[in-house]
Amino acid sequence: MQSQPDHFISLPVVDERDENICLPLVINVVSKYWGEEIPLEEAIEIAKKYPKMKGSIMMEGIELAERHGFVSYIYKGSIKNLKKRIDQGIPPIVILPGIHDTVQHATIVSGYNSEERRILTYIPEPDTIGAIPEAKFEHDWEQDDMITLVLIPKDMKDLFKNEDLKFKDSNRICFEAEKLRQQGKIYDAIEKLHKGLNSDDENPQVWCLLAGMHNELNSPEAVVCYEKTVKLNPKYYLAYRGLGNYYLKMKDYSLAEAYYTKAIDINPYRFGPIYKNRAVARLQLNNNISGAKEDLAMYLEQTPNVADRKNIEDTINQL
């Protein structure tokens, strides 16, 4: 894009090497935009609590920012709300579907183009922005219930004094519970999520996280929670994937295949490994070998650098 549109926030380019599991890139960029340097050394010290962790712990980044003069708001947003934030000079962070073998990722909305009806997103390269059609952005964003994270300096918090931010309290509880889960405190996380339901039992994110934790424990309560999730948000990809995973473990291959298919119908390119799982279910059912073969090929296409590539190729050749 040669010229910047009117509704645009110029964000600092932050080297991805300055990212840490406890200081996610998006938090670092937004804090620098507001003129605050969060010491990477502090994040490195906190990260010692997570020796085997891949990815990032967003709540650690949020709390780190809050210790350095920020306030945060985590709520269910909308396209209209994103545009409002941009016009206020506030760059919102959003949770979107991932690709390959990453199921979710956070990005920053840096602007919007009214004429082309595109949402502009941050890319950590000089003079580069992403431009996503509004309809596609909204379709993808809905899959995680339009989670929006705003970080602003404390002296600006009066801007939000009269704002009615949907799921503000229960969404924060979700991020706190996920941090506990990453620390191996799954029962503490479940207890915290129940507090989230006490404050708002209509938040699908709470139900889906709770379902995921019950799923880790192989508890049938997972099914109840996943079903509540999709009742509240029929486009919640992770709930259908979670149901597929649960039934695959329970060796109910017919239901596993059905729920994986529902997830794939919502977003065929979000998470490559789901095709491998559906292939396993189909091979066990032994009624759609060609479909299983196609799934394994799609798994390799979407996750080209997987460690089991040779084994999968051999399996395809044998089918």
C-alpha positions as CSV (number, residue, x, y, z in Angstrom):
1,M,0.0,0.0,0.0
2,Q,1.7,3.2,-1.2
3,S,0.1,5.8,1.0
4,Q,-1.4,5.4,4.5
5,P,-5.1,5.7,4.8
6,D,-6.7,8.4,7.0
7,H,-7.7,5.9,9.7
8,F,-4.3,4.6,10.5
9,I,-2.0,4.3,13.6
10,S,1.7,4.2,12.8
11,L,3.2,1.5,15.1
12,P,6.9,1.0,15.9
13,V,8.6,-1.9,14.2
14,V,9.8,-4.3,16.9
15,D,12.3,-7.0,16.2
16,E,10.7,-10.5,16.8
17,R,13.9,-11.3,18.7
18,D,12.7,-8.9,21.4
19,E,9.7,-11.2,21.9
20,N,9.5,-13.6,24.9
21,I,6.8,-16.0,26.1
22,C,6.0,-13.6,28.9
23,L,6.3,-10.5,26.7
24,P,4.4,-11.3,23.5
25,L,5.3,-9.2,20.5
26,V,1.9,-7.5,20.4
27,I,2.3,-6.3,24.0
28,N,5.8,-5.1,23.3
29,V,4.7,-3.1,20.3
30,V,1.7,-1.5,22.0
31,S,3.8,-0.5,25.0
32,K,6.5,1.1,22.8
33,Y,3.7,2.9,20.9
34,W,2.7,4.6,24.1
35,G,6.4,5.4,24.9
36,E,7.1,2.8,27.5
37,E,10.0,0.3,27.3
38,I,9.2,-2.9,29.2
39,P,12.5,-4.5,30.1
40,L,13.0,-7.8,28.3
41,E,15.1,-9.0,31.2
42,E,12.1,-8.9,33.4
43,A,10.1,-11.1,31.0
44,I,13.0,-13.5,30.7
45,E,13.1,-13.9,34.5
46,I,9.3,-14.6,34.7
47,A,9.6,-17.1,31.8
48,K,11.8,-19.4,34.0
49,K,8.4,-20.5,35.5
50,Y,7.6,-22.1,32.1
51,P,10.7,-24.1,31.1
52,K,8.9,-26.2,28.5
53,M,6.5,-23.6,27.2
54,K,6.1,-22.9,23.5
55,G,4.2,-19.9,22.2
56,S,3.3,-17.2,24.7
57,I,1.4,-16.6,28.0
58,M,-0.6,-13.5,27.2
59,M,-1.7,-12.9,30.8
60,E,2.0,-12.7,31.9
61,G,2.5,-10.0,29.2
62,I,-0.6,-8.1,30.3
63,E,0.4,-8.2,34.0
64,L,3.9,-7.1,33.1
65,A,2.5,-4.1,31.2
66,E,0.2,-3.3,34.1
67,R,3.2,-3.2,36.4
68,H,4.7,-0.6,34.1
69,G,1.9,1.9,34.1
70,F,-0.8,0.4,31.9
71,V,-4.4,-0.6,32.4
72,S,-6.0,-3.3,30.3
73,Y,-9.5,-4.2,29.1
74,I,-10.3,-7.6,27.5
75,Y,-13.8,-7.7,26.0
76,K,-15.9,-8.9,23.1
77,G,-15.5,-6.4,20.4
78,S,-17.0,-5.6,17.0
79,I,-15.9,-4.0,13.7
80,K,-17.6,-0.8,14.8
81,N,-15.7,-0.8,18.1
82,L,-12.4,-1.5,16.4
83,K,-12.9,1.6,14.2
84,K,-13.8,3.7,17.2
85,R,-10.5,2.6,18.9
86,I,-8.5,3.5,15.9
87,D,-10.1,6.9,15.7
88,Q,-9.2,7.4,19.4
89,G,-5.6,6.6,18.6
90,I,-5.8,3.3,20.5
91,P,-4.3,0.2,18.7
92,P,-6.4,-2.8,19.8
93,I,-5.0,-6.3,20.0
94,V,-7.3,-9.1,18.7
95,I,-7.2,-12.9,18.8
96,L,-7.5,-14.5,15.4
97,P,-7.2,-18.0,14.0
98,G,-3.7,-19.4,13.4
99,I,-2.3,-21.3,10.4
100,H,-0.2,-24.5,10.0
101,D,0.2,-25.9,13.5
102,T,-0.7,-22.8,15.4
103,V,-4.3,-22.7,16.4
104,Q,-4.5,-19.1,17.5
105,H,-2.5,-15.9,17.2
106,A,-2.7,-12.3,18.5
107,T,-2.3,-9.4,16.1
108,I,-2.7,-5.6,16.4
109,V,-5.3,-3.7,14.4
110,S,-3.5,-0.6,13.1
111,G,-6.2,1.0,11.0
112,Y,-9.0,0.6,8.5
113,N,-9.7,1.6,4.9
114,S,-13.3,2.8,4.5
115,E,-13.2,2.9,0.7
116,E,-11.8,-0.6,0.3
117,R,-13.6,-1.9,3.4
118,R,-10.4,-3.5,4.8
119,I,-9.0,-3.9,8.3
120,L,-5.3,-3.1,8.5
121,T,-3.1,-5.2,10.7
122,Y,0.4,-4.8,12.1
123,I,3.3,-6.7,10.4
124,P,6.7,-6.4,12.1
125,E,8.5,-5.2,9.0
126,P,9.2,-1.6,7.9
127,D,6.5,0.0,5.6
128,T,4.4,-3.1,5.6
129,I,0.8,-3.6,6.8
130,G,-1.7,-6.4,6.4
131,A,-5.0,-5.5,4.7
132,I,-7.9,-8.0,5.3
133,P,-11.3,-7.6,3.8
134,E,-13.8,-6.7,6.5
135,A,-16.1,-9.6,5.9
136,K,-13.2,-12.1,6.1
137,F,-11.7,-10.5,9.1
138,E,-15.1,-10.6,10.9
139,H,-15.7,-14.3,9.9
140,D,-12.3,-15.3,11.3
141,W,-12.5,-13.2,14.4
142,E,-15.9,-14.6,15.3
143,Q,-14.3,-18.1,15.6
144,D,-12.8,-16.9,18.9
145,D,-15.7,-14.7,19.9
146,M,-14.2,-11.4,18.9
147,I,-11.7,-11.2,21.8
148,T,-10.3,-7.6,22.0
149,L,-7.5,-6.5,24.3
150,V,-6.8,-2.8,24.9
151,L,-3.7,-1.5,26.7
152,I,-3.6,2.2,27.6
153,P,-1.6,4.3,30.0
154,K,-3.3,4.6,33.4
155,D,-3.9,8.3,32.9
156,M,-6.2,7.6,30.0
157,K,-8.5,5.2,31.8
158,D,-11.2,7.8,32.1
159,L,-11.8,7.2,28.3
160,F,-13.4,3.9,29.3
161,K,-15.3,5.1,32.4
162,N,-18.7,5.0,30.7
163,E,-18.0,2.1,28.3
164,D,-20.1,-1.1,28.6
165,L,-17.5,-3.7,27.6
166,K,-19.1,-7.1,27.0
167,F,-17.5,-10.0,29.0
168,K,-14.8,-7.6,30.4
169,D,-14.5,-9.4,33.7
170,S,-15.1,-13.0,32.6
171,N,-12.6,-12.6,29.7
172,R,-9.9,-11.5,32.0
173,I,-10.6,-14.5,34.2
174,C,-10.2,-16.7,31.1
175,F,-6.7,-15.3,30.5
176,E,-5.8,-15.8,34.2
177,A,-7.1,-19.3,34.1
178,E,-5.0,-20.1,31.0
179,K,-1.9,-18.9,32.8
180,L,-2.7,-21.2,35.7
181,R,-3.1,-24.1,33.3
182,Q,0.3,-23.4,31.8
183,Q,1.7,-23.5,35.3
184,G,0.2,-27.0,35.7
185,K,-2.4,-25.8,38.2
186,I,-5.4,-27.2,36.3
187,Y,-7.7,-27.6,39.3
188,D,-7.0,-24.0,40.3
189,A,-7.8,-22.9,36.7
190,I,-11.1,-24.8,36.7
191,E,-12.0,-23.1,40.0
192,K,-11.2,-19.7,38.6
193,L,-13.3,-20.4,35.5
194,H,-16.3,-21.3,37.7
195,K,-15.9,-17.8,39.2
196,G,-16.1,-16.5,35.6
197,L,-19.4,-18.3,35.1
198,N,-20.7,-16.8,38.3
199,S,-20.1,-13.3,36.8
200,D,-21.2,-14.2,33.3
201,D,-22.5,-17.6,32.3
202,E,-23.2,-16.5,28.7
203,N,-19.5,-16.1,27.7
204,P,-18.6,-18.9,25.3
205,Q,-14.9,-18.4,25.9
206,V,-15.3,-19.4,29.6
207,W,-17.2,-22.5,28.6
208,C,-14.7,-23.6,26.0
209,L,-11.7,-23.1,28.2
210,L,-13.5,-25.1,31.0
211,A,-14.3,-27.8,28.4
212,G,-10.7,-28.0,27.4
213,M,-9.5,-28.5,30.9
214,H,-12.1,-31.2,31.5
215,N,-10.9,-32.7,28.2
216,E,-7.4,-32.9,29.6
217,L,-8.7,-34.8,32.6
218,N,-10.8,-37.1,30.3
219,S,-13.9,-36.0,32.1
220,P,-17.3,-36.3,30.3
221,E,-18.1,-32.9,31.7
222,A,-16.0,-31.6,28.7
223,V,-18.9,-32.5,26.4
224,V,-21.4,-30.5,28.4
225,C,-19.2,-27.5,28.3
226,Y,-18.3,-27.7,24.6
227,E,-22.0,-28.1,23.8
228,K,-22.8,-25.0,25.8
229,T,-20.0,-23.1,23.9
230,V,-21.4,-23.8,20.5
231,K,-24.9,-23.0,21.6
232,L,-23.7,-19.6,22.6
233,N,-21.5,-19.2,19.5
234,P,-22.1,-21.7,16.6
235,K,-18.9,-20.6,14.9
236,Y,-16.6,-21.4,17.8
237,Y,-14.0,-23.5,16.0
238,L,-12.1,-24.7,19.1
239,A,-15.2,-26.2,20.6
240,Y,-15.9,-28.5,17.6
241,R,-12.2,-29.4,17.4
242,G,-12.3,-30.1,21.2
243,L,-15.3,-32.4,20.8
244,G,-13.5,-34.2,18.0
245,N,-10.5,-34.7,20.2
246,Y,-12.6,-35.9,23.1
247,Y,-14.4,-38.5,21.1
248,L,-11.2,-39.7,19.4
249,K,-9.8,-40.4,22.8
250,M,-13.0,-42.2,23.8
251,K,-12.7,-44.2,20.5
252,D,-16.1,-43.0,19.3
253,Y,-14.7,-42.5,15.8
254,S,-18.0,-41.6,14.2
255,L,-18.6,-38.6,16.4
256,A,-14.9,-37.7,16.3
257,E,-15.1,-37.5,12.5
258,A,-18.4,-35.5,12.6
259,Y,-17.0,-32.9,14.9
260,Y,-13.7,-32.5,13.1
261,T,-15.7,-32.0,9.9
262,K,-17.8,-29.3,11.6
263,A,-14.6,-27.5,12.6
264,I,-13.1,-27.8,9.1
265,D,-16.3,-26.5,7.5
266,I,-15.9,-23.4,9.6
267,N,-12.2,-22.9,8.7
268,P,-10.4,-25.4,6.4
269,Y,-7.0,-23.7,6.8
270,R,-6.8,-22.9,10.5
271,F,-5.0,-25.9,11.9
272,G,-3.3,-28.5,9.8
273,P,-3.1,-31.3,12.4
274,I,-6.9,-31.6,12.6
275,Y,-6.7,-33.4,9.2
276,K,-4.4,-36.0,10.6
277,N,-6.9,-36.6,13.5
278,R,-9.8,-36.9,11.1
279,A,-7.8,-39.3,9.0
280,V,-7.2,-41.5,12.1
281,A,-11.0,-41.5,12.8
282,R,-11.8,-42.4,9.2
283,L,-9.2,-45.2,9.1
284,Q,-10.7,-46.7,12.2
285,L,-14.2,-46.5,10.8
286,N,-12.8,-48.1,7.6
287,N,-15.6,-46.5,5.5
288,N,-13.8,-43.6,3.8
289,I,-10.3,-44.6,3.0
290,S,-10.0,-42.2,0.1
291,G,-11.1,-39.4,2.5
292,A,-8.5,-40.4,5.0
293,K,-5.9,-40.3,2.3
294,E,-6.9,-36.9,1.3
295,D,-6.8,-35.7,4.9
296,L,-3.3,-37.0,5.3
297,A,-2.2,-35.2,2.2
298,M,-3.9,-32.0,3.4
299,Y,-2.1,-32.4,6.8
300,L,1.3,-32.4,5.0
301,E,0.3,-29.5,2.7
302,Q,-0.7,-27.3,5.6
303,T,2.1,-28.3,8.0
304,P,5.0,-29.0,5.6
305,N,7.7,-29.2,8.3
306,V,6.2,-31.8,10.6
307,A,8.4,-34.3,12.2
308,D,6.3,-37.3,11.1
309,R,6.3,-36.4,7.4
310,K,8.1,-39.5,6.3
311,N,5.7,-41.8,8.2
312,I,2.6,-40.0,6.8
313,E,4.0,-40.2,3.3
314,D,4.5,-44.0,3.8
315,T,0.9,-44.3,5.1
316,I,-0.5,-42.5,2.1
317,N,1.4,-44.7,-0.3
318,Q,0.1,-47.8,1.4
319,L,-3.6,-46.7,1.3
